[in-house]
């Protein structure tokens, strides 16, 4: 007989994910990117030609908004190389025909032969300080040899394909290498998801600094009660090693949390800033590092990850 359970069931015992239908519409790509990749004879340099993109769509933006595309290319992991194309105006099918060469690669790829890849981020520029991420595409270095005539057409996919979007967090960062400090301002969040059947959410942010995988510092801001769009303007200062001016091995993790008076702390998601970031997080990190003593802020998608207990 189907009916009520014999014993009461607490809300915390309900797995909300099991209540979600186990199907989802297929993820639609946001465009295509055509490239040509050619190794040098000794495989220590790679020539890359960004030929064109086709059918570009800006996720979450009306289709009548014009697209002004450009492409950023990065060598991953480590982001030791980057390249940016020119911006083309009002076209969803831009023809770039731009070439660059990545030099001084380890012969045969070295340790990067397994993990090394080229990551391409397609953006649309709208104002001096505003842009939209159209999507991301990538190809592993070990797959370049498999290409016919070195040409490949990659699908551009929205960043949320890789991670579940849980709202957005606005962060300001300023690197002060002379003082040996990096300063973050946790400004605000928007569109945070409800985390219980009752719908209340009491958000706050905990930020941690990791150096080579070891936590070296932490800080947190105040809890905001019952809001999906909290505002903090909370400043966090971390001391960093002046002998490591590029902050290699550093990652700053911003945990977005919900504090429930009955059931404790629940994690909504996180934002990572550092050399191993992706998409707009990596772009923001570059701005912070390339323009020391200047504060730059940006909105970042909050990514759903595991739980946190403290």
Secondary structure in CASP SS format (residue, H / E / C, confidence):
PFRMAT SS
TARGET T0000
AUTHOR 0000-0000-0000
METHOD secondary structure of the structure
MODEL  1
X C 1.00
X C 1.00
X C 1.00
X C 1.00
X C 1.00
X C 1.00
X C 1.00
X C 1.00
X C 1.00
X C 1.00
X H 1.00
X H 1.00
X H 1.00
X C 1.00
X C 1.00
X H 1.00
X H 1.00
X H 1.00
X H 1.00
X C 1.00
X C 1.00
X C 1.00
X C 1.00
X C 1.00
X C 1.00
X C 1.00
X C 1.00
X C 1.00
X C 1.00
X C 1.00
X E 1.00
X E 1.00
X E 1.00
X E 1.00
X E 1.00
X E 1.00
X E 1.00
X E 1.00
X E 1.00
X C 1.00
X C 1.00
X C 1.00
X C 1.00
X C 1.00
X C 1.00
X E 1.00
X E 1.00
X E 1.00
X E 1.00
X E 1.00
X E 1.00
X E 1.00
X E 1.00
X E 1.00
X C 1.00
X C 1.00
X C 1.00
X C 1.00
X C 1.00
X C 1.00
X C 1.00
X C 1.00
X C 1.00
X C 1.00
X C 1.00
X C 1.00
X C 1.00
X E 1.00
X E 1.00
X E 1.00
X E 1.00
X E 1.00
X E 1.00
X E 1.00
X E 1.00
X E 1.00
X C 1.00
X C 1.00
X C 1.00
X C 1.00
X C 1.00
X E 1.00
X E 1.00
X E 1.00
X C 1.00
X C 1.00
X C 1.00
X C 1.00
X C 1.00
X C 1.00
X E 1.00
X C 1.00
X C 1.00
X C 1.00
X E 1.00
X E 1.00
X E 1.00
X E 1.00
X E 1.00
X E 1.00
X E 1.00
X E 1.00
X C 1.00
X C 1.00
X C 1.00
X C 1.00
X H 1.00
X H 1.00
X H 1.00
X C 1.00
X C 1.00
X H 1.00
X H 1.00
X H 1.00
X H 1.00
X C 1.00
X E 1.00
X E 1.00
X E 1.00
X E 1.00
X E 1.00
X E 1.00
X E 1.00
X E 1.00
X E 1.00
X E 1.00
X E 1.00
X C 1.00
X C 1.00
X E 1.00
X E 1.00
X E 1.00
X E 1.00
X E 1.00
X E 1.00
X E 1.00
X E 1.00
X E 1.00
X E 1.00
X E 1.00
X H 1.00
X H 1.00
X H 1.00
X H 1.00
X H 1.00
X H 1.00
X C 1.00
X H 1.00
X H 1.00
X H 1.00
X E 1.00
X E 1.00
X E 1.00
X E 1.00
X E 1.00
X E 1.00
X E 1.00
X C 1.00
X H 1.00
X H 1.00
X H 1.00
X C 1.00
X C 1.00
X C 1.00
X E 1.00
X E 1.00
X E 1.00
X E 1.00
X E 1.00
X E 1.00
X E 1.00
X E 1.00
X E 1.00
X E 1.00
X E 1.00
X E 1.00
X C 1.00
X C 1.00
X C 1.00
X C 1.00
X E 1.00
X E 1.00
X E 1.00
X E 1.00
X E 1.00
X E 1.00
X E 1.00
X E 1.00
X E 1.00
X E 1.00
X C 1.00
X C 1.00
X C 1.00
X C 1.00
X C 1.00
X C 1.00
X C 1.00
X C 1.00
X C 1.00
X C 1.00
X C 1.00
X C 1.00
X E 1.00
X E 1.00
X E 1.00
X E 1.00
X E 1.00
X E 1.00
X E 1.00
X E 1.00
X E 1.00
X C 1.00
X C 1.00
X E 1.00
X E 1.00
X E 1.00
X E 1.00
X E 1.00
X E 1.00
X E 1.00
X C 1.00
X C 1.00
X C 1.00
X C 1.00
X C 1.00
X C 1.00
X C 1.00
X C 1.00
X C 1.00
X C 1.00
X E 1.00
X E 1.00
X E 1.00
X E 1.00
X E 1.00
X E 1.00
X E 1.00
X E 1.00
X E 1.00
X C 1.00
X C 1.00
X C 1.00
X C 1.00
X C 1.00
X C 1.00
X C 1.00
X C 1.00
X C 1.00
X C 1.00
X E 1.00
X E 1.00
X E 1.00
X E 1.00
X E 1.00
X E 1.00
X E 1.00
X E 1.00
X E 1.00
X E 1.00
X E 1.00
X C 1.00
X C 1.00
X C 1.00
X E 1.00
X E 1.00
X E 1.00
X E 1.00
X E 1.00
X E 1.00
X E 1.00
X E 1.00
X E 1.00
X E 1.00
X E 1.00
X C 1.00
X C 1.00
X C 1.00
X C 1.00
X H 1.00
X H 1.00
X H 1.00
X H 1.00
X H 1.00
X H 1.00
X H 1.00
X H 1.00
X H 1.00
X H 1.00
X H 1.00
X H 1.00
X C 1.00
X C 1.00
X C 1.00
X C 1.00
X C 1.00
X E 1.00
X E 1.00
X E 1.00
X E 1.00
X E 1.00
X E 1.00
X E 1.00
X E 1.00
X C 1.00
X C 1.00
X C 1.00
X C 1.00
X C 1.00
X C 1.00
X C 1.00
END
